[in-house]
Amino acid sequence: MEFLDIVDENGQPTGETVSRSKAHADGIRHRTAHVWVVRPGESGYDVLMQKRSMEKESFPGLYDTSSAGHIPTGSEPLESALRELNEELGIDAREDQLHYAGSFRIRYEKEFHGRLFRDNEVTQVYVYQEPVDADKLTLQASEVDEVRWFALEEVWRETRTDRHRFCAPTGGLEVLRAYLRQSGK
């Protein structure tokens, strides 16, 4: 069973822990780390999106953030971001290759597989801009069905108007877009 730190509004651990299943059953605030894999595109940037496994407890079969995961009790955001990137996509990144972009909140309640899922997260966002050949990645089958490059602005438009293909949180995309504008990379 996976345990998570309960956090305050700013994402700081309170000293209390909760099981992942209870956090999502009761909507208890916890931390996650997201990594956006980005490359220069024809008109701006492309982002690598993972298609979530049909077995996932939330948003099965939709395209999501390149890599994302919960931050287990006692772990740090960067450590978790590196671990998830490696586990889900097989990218063995170094700490200096992940660039902190900011944080945002995720809050929603939705039914999946006949069960109510309550998400209440403080999410730390990182950007990875090293070259990636999507065809050579080692995908974690229990999490990811496939990966595909999309134009960042296409993903941004669709996540704000239509949730039939993408489930990536708009807050994460806002943080990513602001980081890329500010860094000029």
C-alpha positions in Angstrom: 0.0 0.0 0.0 1.3 3.4 -1.0 1.3 6.2 1.7 1.4 9.9 0.9 2.1 13.0 3.0 -0.9 15.1 3.8 0.0 18.7 2.8 -1.1 22.2 3.5 -2.3 24.7 0.8 1.3 25.4 -0.2 2.3 21.7 -0.6 4.2 21.5 2.7 3.8 18.2 4.6 1.8 18.5 7.8 3.4 15.5 9.5 0.4 13.3 8.9 0.2 10.6 6.2 -2.7 8.9 4.4 -3.0 5.9 2.1 -3.3 6.7 -1.6 -6.7 5.0 -1.8 -8.0 7.0 1.2 -6.6 10.2 -0.2 -8.6 9.7 -3.4 -11.7 8.3 -1.7 -11.9 11.3 0.7 -10.3 14.1 -1.3 -7.4 14.6 1.1 -4.7 17.0 -0.1 -1.4 15.4 -1.2 1.5 16.0 -3.5 2.3 15.0 -7.1 5.2 15.6 -9.5 4.6 16.2 -13.2 7.3 16.2 -16.0 6.7 17.7 -19.4 9.0 16.3 -22.1 9.3 19.1 -24.7 11.0 19.7 -28.0 11.1 22.5 -30.6 8.3 22.1 -33.1 7.2 23.5 -36.4 5.3 26.4 -34.8 6.5 26.6 -31.2 6.9 23.5 -29.0 5.8 19.9 -29.1 5.0 18.0 -26.0 5.2 14.2 -25.5 1.9 12.9 -24.2 1.3 9.5 -22.7 -1.9 7.7 -23.4 -3.1 6.3 -20.1 -3.6 2.6 -19.7 -7.3 1.5 -19.8 -6.7 0.0 -16.4 -5.9 3.4 -14.8 -8.2 4.4 -12.0 -8.8 7.9 -13.5 -9.1 9.0 -17.2 -8.3 5.7 -18.8 -7.4 5.8 -22.5 -6.8 9.6 -22.6 -3.6 11.5 -23.4 -2.0 13.1 -20.3 1.2 14.8 -19.0 4.4 13.2 -20.3 5.1 11.6 -16.9 3.4 12.1 -13.5 3.0 10.5 -10.2 2.4 10.7 -6.5 5.1 11.8 -4.1 5.4 9.0 -1.5 5.7 9.8 2.2 9.2 11.0 3.0 10.2 11.6 -0.7 10.9 15.0 -2.4 9.3 16.3 -5.6 12.4 16.2 -7.8 13.3 12.7 -6.6 9.7 11.5 -7.5 9.7 13.3 -10.8 13.0 11.5 -11.8 11.6 8.2 -10.6 8.3 8.5 -12.5 10.1 9.6 -15.7 12.2 6.5 -15.6 9.5 4.1 -14.6 6.8 5.3 -17.0 8.9 6.2 -20.1 12.4 4.6 -19.5 14.1 8.0 -19.5 17.0 8.0 -17.1 17.4 11.7 -16.5 19.8 13.5 -14.2 18.7 16.1 -11.6 20.3 18.9 -13.7 18.2 17.9 -16.7 14.9 18.5 -15.0 14.0 22.2 -14.7 11.5 23.4 -12.1 8.7 25.3 -13.8 6.3 26.0 -10.9 3.3 24.5 -9.1 -0.5 24.4 -9.4 -3.5 22.8 -7.8 -5.7 20.0 -9.0 -9.2 19.6 -7.5 -12.0 17.5 -8.9 -14.5 14.8 -8.3 -15.5 12.4 -11.0 -16.7 8.8 -11.4 -14.5 6.2 -13.0 -15.2 2.5 -13.2 -18.3 3.0 -11.1 -16.5 4.6 -8.2 -16.2 8.3 -7.2 -12.6 9.6 -7.4 -11.7 12.7 -5.5 -8.5 14.4 -6.4 -6.9 17.2 -4.3 -3.3 17.7 -5.2 -0.5 20.3 -5.0 1.5 19.5 -8.1 5.2 20.4 -8.8 6.0 20.8 -12.5 9.3 20.0 -14.2 10.4 20.4 -17.8 12.7 18.0 -19.6 14.2 19.3 -23.0 16.8 16.7 -23.9 16.4 14.8 -27.2 13.9 12.0 -27.0 13.1 9.4 -29.6 9.5 8.3 -28.7 9.8 5.1 -30.7 12.7 3.9 -28.5 11.1 4.5 -25.1 10.4 1.7 -22.7 6.9 2.2 -21.6 5.4 0.9 -18.3 2.6 -1.3 -19.6 0.5 -1.0 -16.5 0.5 2.8 -16.8 1.1 3.8 -20.4 -0.5 2.4 -23.6 1.6 4.6 -26.0 3.3 8.0 -26.3 2.9 10.6 -29.1 4.2 14.1 -29.8 1.6 16.9 -30.1 1.9 20.6 -30.7 1.7 22.3 -27.3 -0.8 24.9 -28.5 -3.1 22.2 -30.0 -3.1 20.4 -26.6 -3.7 23.8 -24.8 -6.7 24.6 -27.0 -8.3 21.2 -26.8 -7.9 20.8 -23.0 -9.8 24.1 -22.6 -12.7 23.2 -24.9 -12.9 19.4 -25.3 -11.9 16.6 -23.0 -12.4 13.7 -25.4 -8.7 13.1 -26.3 -6.6 14.9 -23.6 -6.9 14.8 -19.8 -3.8 16.8 -19.0 -4.6 19.4 -16.4 -4.9 23.0 -17.8 -3.0 24.3 -14.7 0.0 22.2 -15.6 -0.1 23.4 -19.2 -0.3 27.0 -18.0 2.8 26.5 -15.8 4.6 24.9 -18.8 3.6 27.6 -21.2 4.7 30.4 -18.8 8.0 28.6 -18.2 8.8 28.2 -21.9 7.9 31.9 -22.6 10.0 33.1 -19.7 13.0 30.9 -20.3 13.0 31.5 -24.1 14.3 28.0 -24.5 
